Amino acid sequence: GNSVTQMEGPVTLSEEAFLTINCTYTATGYPSLFWYVQYPGEGLQLLLKATKADDKGSNKGFEATYRKETTSFHLEKGSVQVSDSAVYFCALSDQAGNQFYFGTGTSLTVIP
Amino acid sequence: ETGVTQTPRHLVMGMTNKKSLKCEQHLGHNAMYWYKQSAKKPLELMFVYSLEERVENNSVPSRFSPECPNSSHLFLHLHTLQPEDSALYLCASSQASGLVTDTQYFGPGTRLTVL
């Protein structure tokens, strides 16, 4: 079946540090992959997505590349800011676009 | 401002109560979704509506009953819930067909506690 596994948190980084949040998936067919972010007290927001292998999604300095050979979609940012403190969710949709599978979320805290 | 509002933001209910959660989207979207977010567990997609028709039901217990009277409003009717149903219930909407690959816009959620 389809599933998403992302690294456990919480993650605490100093401002301007490099961020990697690992995400791996199990899926049949050709899923689409997503990263969503949830700021404190708010709903989830789409951060970036990739719909086919080797695609790179990017937004707000964050990037993730759809790697079919390693079944991964790791989130990276070169220099984090305090305002990036949030919970980050990796997600997968099935090929038909009818089902969504989320990871458990990774909490990120960036300290000045 | 996400354009998706949910009321109430917090709800405490007993197991014998009946209550409803409301979601309203101001984005002109055609599809709406209910999700359950429990601590330490992945988000669970519960229901999908496209053009006011239910297109997906992920084996959710019948004590949860959705209603979509128009494309702007979505309700989740609750009755005889269990304590394990305590969670954050998130509503989302998207522009097009109800495919989850469409960009979804989420509301802030209703924090439900079942005593």
Interface residues (C-beta under 8 A of the other chain):
Chain A: V4 S32 G41 E42 G43 L44 Q45 L46 K49 T51 F89 A91 S93 A96 G97 N98 Q99 F100 Y101 F102 G103 T104 G105
Chain B: T2 V4 K40 K41 P42 L43 E44 L45 V48 V55 E56 N58 L90 A92 S97 L99 V100 T101 D102 T103 Q104 Y105 F106 G107 P108 G109
